[in-house]
Amino acid sequence: MKKITVTVLIILFALSGCSSGAPTKLKIGDPAPDFLLEDLTGNKVQLSALQNQPVVIRFFITDCKFCKADTSIFNDYYNNHKDQGLMILYITTTTDQAQVKKFAADLNIPFPVAIDYGLKISKLFNVKVEPQTIILNSSHMIKGAILGGVTEPELDEILGGEWLNK
């Protein structure tokens, strides 16, 4: 499993920050940039307000088969660990709000879902390909990233039981 995660991380960071003038390329151990979004229900979601909580940020698009296929993994992971402080946030570049609401409702997503209008958050994290998952520890340092589909063992491996410290 570690070999797969390392390979994914190498691919992820090779794909990010390739154009000139791009934000500084983020790497494992860097602090995550703060951001503020409004989720589909109108609630404000700011990373810095989630202090002392590990955060999994999933960048997705609504017509992505991987995004649909592994959402149940994120739902279960969130439901199993939210009481220990885990937060999951789905961020999409799909700008059709009705389409995004349908995606969230059809997949019974229990955590915040937000639209990244103008790609502001995607640019902060140098996301160029979806789906992409960024995993932050409770200090909001980047612990890992996964390009493509995600499994529960991958989340466990990268978080390293971070949510158990609550």
Protein Blocks (a to p, Z undefined) as FASTA:
>chain_A
ZZmmmmmmmmmmmmgokbghiacdddehiacdddddddfkopacdfklmghiacdddddd
fklmklmmmmmmmmmmmmmmmmnopacddddfbfblklmmmmmmmnopabdcdddehhlm
mmmnopabdcddddddfkopafbdcehjddfklmmmmnnommmmZZ
